[in-house]
Amino acid sequence: MATVVPFKQWPWHHWAKLYPNETAIISGVSPITWQQLSCHINHLANNFAKQGVDTQSTVLLRGKNNLNLVFTLLAVFQCGAKVLPLNPQLPKSLLDDLLPHLNIDFYADLSESTLDLDATLLDLNGVEFDNAPRQHKNETEAVQWEPSRMATLILTSGSSGLPKAAVHTFDAHLCSAEGILSLMPFEKGDSWLLSLPLFHVSGQGILWRWLLRGAMLVVREMHPFVDALQGCTHASLVPTQLWRFLQSRAQQDNQQPKPITLRSVLLGGAMIPIELTQEAEHWGIQCWCGYGMTEMASTVCAKRADGKAGVGLPLKGKNVRLVDDELQIMSDSVALGYWFDGKLKPLSLTADGWYSTRDKGDFIAEEWCVLGRLDNLFFSAGEGIQPEDIEKILNAHPSVSQSFVVPIDDTEFGQRPVAVVDADIEIINQLPQWYHSRLAGFQRPVACLQLPECLKNGGIKISRKQVQEWVKGQLLK
């Protein structure tokens, strides 16, 4: 089912051969050509190979997005090793439980990025990995490009327990990129801001779309955010970020604003307000939204944002079906399995090869709709409560960034809903009056709490299980 990828060699070498002097990466405001990138990755890969990194290795790269991380990631790929990009904010207790099962051979902390390009290249030439004792190679052996080789271990959100490390091949990442780009225009000469972390599958999506098209990847500090977007044609954003960008443009009316280069935005993370997409279209920015998951190497369904709740139709190479209210997926970008104790553990597939998502869904008005997690459903006085139904209402409040509804045990009703809301405390105190007429009696939260900073761990998703445990601790005080 996999589509044929266009590369006979490592993608960065492919583009260096075709367009050696064209820009591959914009670091801050400094351009790096494909030839410069190709040569530098060769040098790094040779150094890593001499340290013992090979096709049997698993390499952990810890850090937020920066140029060092991108370089090192590509160089480790070129050694034929599997890469686990790690969120630097994950708690030690979780890592102590998880990492012993992932057979890490090498580790590099790439939290810092040098701003000066020459200094960055010089510093990276000396990167050494911490590793367990092993025999180092005397000679560097060139590792050939094989799209079917295991490439990444990407941790799932762990919303219902310990994260799993989904294993994807290069082919899967490129098929995922081809799927979204069959709908969303992105061509050579365009530039996509690396706005999402590489330790998340959506960040990997940006990387592989860049490599598939031979376009430009923009790597820079995300603060101030408006400056980060300057000169970019594409970005992956959450609605709040796009609102912030558009508001900054409106505030520049009396000044001499810089021209808007942003043309396409892939939105995620929340319901997309129609007012937002209309305002963006006014500025010439097309908005897209969709549905995806780690196991599918990012986006499965997508559409032009239209204010409707659906997620569109399956992309090229993807299929969706509904079985007993559950969305099931068949895709050319499906993970090989989960890496655990040196082996691949298979995904939960049906007898005929479909992936069971545990997402509740339906096909409404000619598009797929995601209605929540089947695992999240709970009952209160005999009434079924889907937390996402309540969250959708709470998130519609203009001052609420995000919300989580979790159950607490109740002697009389069995369980009752509690809302944890990302908003100012004044807004939270006003919410019960606001949602009273918008929610059925059994849906109304018995308490509204402010989302604490300790639960915002720097990932894309906040663990629903951690929210529930935190709520129990608060209500028992």
Order of alpha helices (4+ residues) and beta strands (2+ residues): alpha-beta-beta-alpha-beta-alpha-beta-alpha-beta-alpha-beta-beta-beta-alpha-beta-alpha-beta-alpha-beta-alpha-beta-alpha-beta-beta-beta-beta-beta-beta-beta-beta-beta-beta-beta-alpha-beta-beta-alpha-beta-alpha
